[in-house]
Amino acid sequence: MKLSSLALSLLLATGAHSAFAAPPKPFLWENATVYFLLTDRFANGDKSNDLAYGRKADGAPLRGYMGGDFKGLTAKIKSGYFDELGVDVIWTTPPVEQIHAGTDEGTGKSYGFHGYWVRDFTAVDANLGTEKDFRDFVEAAHARGIRVLLDVVMNHTGPVTEADPVWPAGWVRTEPQCHYKDAPGTIACTLVKNLPDFRTESNEAVELPEALAAKWKAEGRYEREVKELDEFFARTGYPRAPRYYIMKWHADWVRKYGIDGFRADTVKHVEPAVWGELRKVAQAAHEDWKRANPKKVLGDGRFFMTAEVYNYNIAHGLEFDMGGGTKSNFYANGFENLINFGLVHDAKGDYESVFGKYAAQLAGPLKGYSVLNYISSHDDGNPFDPARKKPFESASKLLLAPGLAQIYYGDETARRLDIAEATGDAKLRSFMNWEDLKSNAQREGYKVGAVRAHWAKLGKFRRAHPAIGAGEHKKLADAPYTFSRVYGADKVVVALDAKTGAALDIQVGGVFAEGVRVKDAYSGATYKVKNGVVRTNGKHATILLTQ
């Protein structure tokens, strides 16, 4: 059956993707495609939980809860939506229970819809669903070979409100406010006013906060939680200091649900060695889960940790400058990967300036480690293309760059990142634009369905070929820009911005042998190598060649 571009786009939009899903391929973290979403802003599967804990719909524009939940996310997984994009990892914002009230930080009344304002590390926020809903999400993802990253916060609680008391003084500091000029002014301080900072440097024993103990008693689980804490401290020998409670609580998500890795928040605001301790505790929990669930383990069962070291750039290599003469190596403290804040700027250059630079860093100073690239995110106020004028170029530069790729929800559907009525980071956090995809909305110069189809082709090609993210890069030609990537036996040749309308020769010499047949994963056409080139049909500007 031959489908028109519009018909295919609409088919993708309506959820009938699973019939087209590629079979699972061997997974490599260094080539992972990570889909990052704010659960509250992605898909609403249960309207009965849209406002929990007495919350109200009185937030400033895009600063209140909007109804997304784990039931909605699970439905999208089961529909095959992520399979069609080639996604093999899903990262959601923290699922833990948030402060109940809203607060104004200077941009209007805001709620903790984003997940970074914790009230209780041990509970799923009721706005997002139940423990069963969260388990169903993880198991639905695992059933399709998709791993799950838990977003962990070791640095701070949520803001203090009339409904959300401050944690005890032994747990948090409420001043001074960070000045970010050196390590002490970045770590031993509050990020902003009224955001209490956990005393992660302390080794002094603390008791459970009274408010948390009272909450657990009201929920009928105080004895169980205390028993588990007693067992944890007895087993590990750690002092009952704040950071070890928090590590235990985060590791419980791994032990209970089989979480595959952590994305750590605000990493440079915590003592570097703490992250190494967290990894030890989390990996022990992961081993426990694997022993209890041997048939559910994906691949080699490797536990993965990536870090948000704000403003880390791949060009920094192994060391991040904290100011004041202090440099920190977070790769040596629990992480094999750091989020690369550089691509939003580097992507303004040509393809080779990005791909060549990244390949050289990953094969040189960062050999043995990796970076997670993005072109937009939930808190970077300078995305590569906020008005979505270059969605095809964005896909090519993100999904074909060496390293891991992070798709921010709606990158693939040209969801706008410059919402006029919102202020600050809220501009980046609108609800997923499903209607644009369903209607194949017309934008200036393109249709949303065509954008989604381009991202899907590149994403599935990437998932099928570990050489894209982890292979050796080599430029083969300038016009059209052509490069190869090789990872063991996996070899690909990619040409970008090729002229269309006439047959076109693509250089493949030194990659594919003379006389072999290769396939263009973008168009579906097959060609034969002759004199070190393949003559393509000239129908598409993107060419993805593989044997």
C-alpha positions in Angstrom: 0.0 0.0 0.0 1.4 3.3 -1.0 0.6 6.3 1.2 0.9 10.0 0.3 3.0 12.2 2.6 -0.2 13.7 4.1 -1.8 10.3 4.7 1.3 9.0 6.3 1.6 12.1 8.5 -2.0 11.7 9.6 -1.5 8.1 10.3 1.4 8.9 12.5 -0.7 11.5 14.3 -3.6 9.2 15.1 -1.7 6.7 17.0 -1.6 3.8 14.4 2.2 3.7 14.4 2.8 0.3 16.0 2.3 -1.5 12.7 5.3 0.4 11.4 7.5 0.0 14.4 11.0 -1.3 13.7 12.1 -4.4 15.7 14.2 -3.8 18.7 17.9 -3.4 18.0 20.9 -4.0 20.3 21.1 -1.1 22.7 24.1 1.1 23.4 23.9 3.9 26.0 26.5 5.9 24.0 24.0 6.0 21.1 20.8 6.4 23.1 18.0 8.6 21.9 16.4 10.1 25.1 12.9 11.6 25.0 12.5 14.1 27.8 9.1 15.3 28.8 7.3 17.1 31.6 4.7 14.5 32.7 2.2 17.2 33.5 2.5 18.7 30.0 2.5 15.6 27.8 -0.8 13.6 27.8 -3.8 13.6 30.1 -5.1 10.0 30.6 -7.1 10.6 33.8 -9.0 13.9 34.2 -10.0 12.9 37.8 -6.5 13.7 39.1 -6.0 17.1 37.4 -6.0 19.0 40.7 -4.9 17.0 43.7 -4.2 18.1 47.4 -6.6 21.1 47.1 -4.5 22.7 44.4 -6.3 25.3 42.3 -6.3 26.4 38.7 -5.0 29.8 39.6 -1.4 29.7 38.4 0.2 32.3 36.2 0.2 31.5 32.5 1.8 28.0 32.0 2.7 27.9 35.8 -0.1 25.7 37.1 -1.0 22.0 36.6 -2.4 21.2 33.2 -3.4 17.5 33.6 -0.7 15.4 32.1 -0.2 12.1 33.9 1.4 8.6 33.8 -1.8 7.0 32.3 -1.6 9.4 29.4 2.1 8.7 28.9 1.6 5.0 29.1 -1.1 5.1 26.4 1.3 6.9 24.1 4.0 4.3 24.7 1.5 1.5 23.9 0.4 3.3 20.8 3.9 3.0 19.4 4.5 6.7 19.4 8.1 6.4 20.8 8.9 3.4 18.6 8.2 5.5 15.5 10.7 8.1 16.7 13.4 5.5 17.4 13.3 6.5 21.1 15.0 4.0 23.4 15.1 6.0 26.7 12.3 8.1 28.3 13.2 10.7 31.0 10.4 12.3 32.9 10.6 15.1 35.4 10.6 13.9 39.0 7.5 11.9 39.8 7.8 12.5 43.6 5.1 14.4 45.6 5.5 18.1 45.3 4.6 21.0 47.6 0.8 21.3 47.8 0.4 25.1 47.5 1.6 27.6 44.9 4.1 30.4 45.4 5.3 33.5 43.6 9.0 33.7 42.8 8.5 37.0 40.9 6.9 35.6 37.8 3.4 35.0 39.1 1.9 32.2 41.1 3.6 28.9 40.3 3.0 25.3 41.3 5.4 22.3 41.3 4.1 20.8 38.1 7.7 20.4 36.9 8.6 18.0 39.7 11.6 20.0 41.3 9.8 21.2 44.4 9.8 18.0 46.5 7.7 17.5 49.6 8.0 13.7 50.0 10.6 11.6 48.1 8.7 8.4 48.8 5.4 9.1 47.1 4.1 9.6 43.5 2.5 13.0 43.2 -1.2 12.4 43.0 -1.6 14.9 40.1 0.5 12.5 38.0 -1.3 9.3 39.2 -0.8 6.4 41.6 2.1 4.0 42.3 0.3 1.5 40.0 0.2 4.1 37.2 3.9 4.7 37.6 4.7 1.0 37.6 2.5 0.5 34.5 4.5 3.3 32.7 7.8 1.7 33.5 6.6 -1.8 32.5 5.1 -0.5 29.3 8.3 1.2 28.4 10.4 -1.9 29.2 8.1 -4.2 27.2 9.1 -2.2 24.1 12.8 -2.1 24.9 12.7 1.5 26.2 14.7 2.3 29.3 13.5 4.8 32.0 15.6 7.6 33.6 14.5 8.9 37.0 15.2 12.6 37.5 16.7 13.0 41.0 17.1 16.1 43.2 19.6 16.0 46.0 20.1 19.8 46.3 16.9 21.3 47.6 13.3 20.9 48.9 10.3 22.8 47.5 9.6 26.4 48.5 8.1 27.1 51.9 4.4 28.0 51.9 1.6 28.1 54.4 0.7 24.5 53.5 4.3 23.3 53.1 6.5 23.8 56.2 10.3 24.3 56.1 12.4 21.1 56.8 14.3 21.2 60.2 17.5 23.2 60.5 19.6 20.0 60.7 18.3 19.1 57.2 18.4 22.4 55.3 19.8 25.9 55.3 17.6 28.8 54.2 20.5 31.3 53.7 22.8 32.6 52.3 21.6 32.9 48.7 24.1 31.6 46.1 26.3 34.2 44.3 27.8 31.6 41.9 31.3 33.1 41.8 33.1 30.1 43.3 32.4 26.6 44.7 31.2 27.7 48.2 29.0 30.4 46.7 27.4 27.7 44.4 27.1 24.8 46.8 26.6 25.9 50.4 23.7 28.2 49.7 20.2 28.4 48.3 19.7 28.6 44.6 17.1 31.3 45.0 15.2 32.9 47.8 12.8 30.6 49.7 14.3 27.4 48.2 15.8 25.5 51.2 19.1 23.8 50.5 19.8 20.3 51.8 22.9 20.1 54.0 24.5 17.4 51.8 27.9 18.1 53.3 26.8 17.2 56.8 27.6 14.0 58.6 25.4 14.9 61.6 22.6 12.5 62.4 19.1 13.9 62.0 15.6 12.6 62.9 12.8 12.4 60.4 11.0 15.8 59.9 7.9 15.9 62.1 5.7 16.9 59.1 6.9 13.9 57.1 6.5 11.5 60.0 3.0 12.7 60.6 2.2 12.4 56.9 3.4 8.8 56.9 1.4 8.0 60.0 -1.8 9.4 58.5 -1.2 7.3 55.4 -0.6 4.2 57.5 3.0 3.5 56.4 5.1 5.1 59.2 6.2 1.8 60.7 7.2 0.3 57.4 9.1 3.3 56.3 11.0 3.6 59.6 11.8 -0.1 59.5 13.3 0.2 56.0 15.3 3.2 57.1 16.7 1.3 60.1 17.6 -1.6 57.9 19.3 0.7 55.3 21.5 2.4 57.9 22.3 -0.8 59.7 23.3 -2.5 56.4 25.4 0.4 55.0 26.9 1.8 58.2 26.2 5.3 56.9 25.4 8.0 59.5 21.8 9.2 59.6 22.8 12.4 57.8 20.4 14.1 55.4 22.1 13.0 52.2 21.9 9.3 53.1 18.2 9.5 53.7 17.7 11.1 50.3 19.9 8.5 48.6 18.0 5.7 50.2 14.7 7.2 49.0 15.9 7.7 45.5 17.3 4.2 45.4 14.0 2.7 46.5 12.5 3.8 43.1 15.2 1.7 41.4 14.7 -1.3 43.7 10.9 -1.1 43.5 10.3 -0.4 39.8 13.5 -1.3 37.9 14.5 2.2 36.9 17.4 2.0 34.5 19.3 5.1 35.4 19.3 8.6 36.9 19.3 12.1 35.4 20.7 14.2 38.3 19.4 17.7 38.8 21.5 20.8 39.9 24.7 18.7 40.1 27.2 21.5 40.5 25.3 22.7 43.5 26.1 19.6 45.5 29.5 18.4 46.7 30.9 16.3 43.8 31.7 13.3 46.0 28.1 13.0 47.0 27.2 11.8 43.5 29.6 9.0 43.7 28.0 7.9 46.9 24.6 8.1 45.3 25.7 5.9 42.4 27.0 3.2 44.9 23.6 3.1 46.7 21.6 3.2 43.4 23.6 0.4 41.8 23.2 -1.8 44.8 19.4 -1.3 44.5 19.6 -2.0 40.8 21.4 -5.3 41.5 18.7 -6.2 44.0 16.0 -5.6 41.4 17.8 -7.6 38.7 18.2 -10.5 41.1 14.5 -10.4 41.9 13.4 -9.9 38.3 15.9 -11.7 36.0 13.5 -12.1 33.1 12.8 -8.3 33.0 16.4 -7.1 32.7 17.0 -5.2 29.5 20.2 -6.0 27.6 23.3 -6.0 29.8 21.4 -4.4 32.7 23.9 -1.5 33.0 22.8 1.3 35.3 23.4 4.7 33.7 23.8 8.2 35.2 23.8 11.6 33.5 24.3 15.0 35.1 22.9 18.4 34.7 26.0 20.5 35.4 24.4 23.8 34.3 26.4 25.4 31.4 28.7 22.4 30.9 29.9 22.4 27.3 31.4 19.4 25.5 34.4 21.7 24.8 35.1 21.7 28.6 36.2 18.1 28.4 36.6 16.4 31.8 36.8 19.5 34.0 34.2 22.1 34.8 35.3 25.5 36.1 33.4 26.3 39.3 35.1 29.7 39.7 37.5 30.9 42.3 40.2 28.6 41.0 38.2 25.4 41.6 37.6 22.8 38.8 35.5 19.7 39.3 35.5 16.5 37.3 32.0 15.1 37.6 32.9 12.2 35.3 35.1 11.0 38.2 32.2 11.3 40.6 29.5 8.9 39.6 28.7 10.0 36.1 29.5 8.5 32.7 27.6 11.3 30.9 27.0 15.0 31.2 24.3 17.1 29.5 26.0 19.2 26.8 24.7 22.8 27.0 26.8 23.7 23.9 24.8 22.4 21.0 22.2 25.2 21.1 25.0 27.5 20.2 27.2 25.1 18.1 24.2 24.3 15.9 24.3 27.8 14.5 27.4 26.6 12.6 27.6 24.2 9.7 27.3 20.4 10.1 31.0 19.6 10.1 31.8 22.3 12.6 29.5 20.4 15.0 30.0 16.8 14.0 33.8 17.0 13.6 34.3 18.9 16.9 32.1 16.5 18.9 33.7 13.4 17.4 37.2 14.7 18.2 36.2 15.4 21.8 34.6 12.0 22.3 37.5 10.2 20.8 40.0 12.4 22.6 39.6 14.0 26.1 36.3 12.4 26.7 37.2 8.9 25.5 35.3 6.4 27.6 32.6 8.9 28.5 29.8 10.6 26.6 27.5 13.7 26.4 23.8 14.2 26.0 23.0 16.8 23.3 19.9 18.9 23.0 18.5 21.7 20.9 15.9 22.7 23.5 15.0 21.9 27.1 12.7 22.9 30.0 15.0 25.5 31.5 17.4 26.7 28.8 16.0 30.1 27.8 18.0 30.2 24.6 16.9 27.1 22.5 18.4 26.7 19.1 15.1 27.5 17.3 12.4 28.9 19.6 10.0 29.9 16.8 10.5 26.5 15.1 11.5 28.0 11.8 14.2 25.3 11.2 12.6 22.0 12.4 14.3 19.9 9.7 17.7 21.3 10.3 17.2 20.9 14.1 16.5 17.2 13.7 19.5 16.6 11.5 21.9 18.4 13.8 20.6 16.8 16.9 19.9 13.2 15.8 23.1 12.9 13.7 25.5 14.5 16.1 28.0 12.2 17.9 26.9 11.5 21.4 23.5 10.8 22.9 20.5 12.8 21.7 17.8 14.3 23.9 14.5 15.1 22.2 12.6 17.6 24.2 8.9 16.8 23.9 7.5 18.6 20.9 10.8 19.0 19.1 9.5 16.5 16.7 6.2 18.4 16.2 7.5 21.9 16.1 5.9 22.9 19.4 6.6 26.6 19.9 9.0 27.7 22.6 8.2 31.4 22.6 4.7 31.5 24.1 3.9 35.2 24.3 1.6 35.1 27.4 4.1 33.2 29.5 7.2 34.6 31.2 10.6 33.0 31.8 11.0 29.3 31.6 7.3 28.8 31.4 7.6 29.8 27.7 9.3 26.5 27.2 6.7 24.4 28.9 3.4 24.5 27.0 1.2 21.4 26.7 2.3 19.0 24.0 0.8 20.1 20.6 -1.1 16.9 19.7 -3.7 18.9 17.8 -1.1 20.3 15.4 0.0 16.8 14.6 -3.5 15.4 14.3 -4.6 18.2 11.9 -1.2 18.3 10.1 -1.1 22.0 10.8 0.3 24.3 8.2 3.2 26.6 9.3 5.2 29.0 7.2 7.1 26.8 4.8 6.1 23.3 6.2 3.5 21.1 7.7 3.8 19.6 11.1 3.2 16.0 9.8 6.2 16.4 7.5 8.4 17.5 10.4 7.3 14.5 12.5 8.0 12.2 9.6 11.6 13.6 9.2 12.3 13.2 12.9 10.9 9.6 12.7 13.1 8.6 9.8 16.3 10.0 11.4 15.4 8.6 14.8 14.8 5.0 13.6 18.0 5.2 11.5 19.9 6.3 14.6 18.4 3.5 16.8 19.3 0.9 14.2 22.9 2.1 13.9 25.1 2.6 17.0 27.7 4.1 14.7 25.7 7.4 14.6 26.2 8.3 18.2 29.3 6.2 19.1 31.2 5.6 15.8 34.2 7.1 14.2 33.3 10.2 12.2 34.9 11.2 8.8 33.9 13.8 6.3 33.7 12.5 2.8 32.5 15.4 0.7 31.5 19.1 1.0 28.7 19.2 -1.6 26.4 17.7 -0.7 27.9 17.5 2.8 28.6 13.8 3.2 30.1 11.9 6.2 30.6 8.3 7.3 30.4 6.8 10.8 31.8 3.4 11.6 31.4 1.4 14.8 32.8 -2.1 14.5 30.9 -3.8 11.7 28.2 -1.0 11.6 28.9 1.5 8.8 26.8 4.3 7.5 27.1 7.2 5.0 24.9 10.2 5.3 24.4 13.1 2.9 22.6 16.3 4.0 21.1 19.2 2.1 21.5 17.4 -1.2 20.1 19.0 -4.4 16.9 17.4 -5.6 15.3 17.0 -9.0 18.0 15.0 -10.7 20.2 11.9 -10.1 23.1 12.7 -7.7 26.4 10.9 -7.0 27.2 10.3 -3.3 30.8 9.5 -2.3 31.0 6.2 -0.4 34.5 5.0 -1.2 36.4 3.5 1.7 33.2 2.7 3.5 31.2 0.4 1.2 33.0 -2.0 -1.1 32.8 -1.8 -4.8 29.7 -3.6 -6.2 27.8 -4.0 -3.0 24.2 -2.9 -2.7 23.2 -0.3 -0.2 19.9 1.0 1.0 18.8 4.6 1.6 16.8 4.4 4.8 15.3 7.8 4.1 13.7 7.0 0.8 13.7 3.2 0.8 15.6 3.1 -2.5 18.5 0.7 -3.1 21.7 1.4 -5.1 24.8 -0.3 -6.2 28.3 1.0 -5.4 30.2 1.8 -8.6 33.6 3.6 -8.8 33.3 4.6 -5.1 29.9 6.3 -5.5 26.2 5.6 -5.5 24.0 7.4 -8.0 20.8 8.3 -6.0 17.5 9.2 -7.5 17.6 12.9 -6.3 14.2 12.8 -4.7 15.3 13.7 -1.1 17.7 16.2 0.4 18.6 13.7 3.2 20.2 10.4 2.3 20.9 7.7 4.8 23.0 4.9 3.3 23.6 1.5 4.9 24.2 -2.1 3.8 
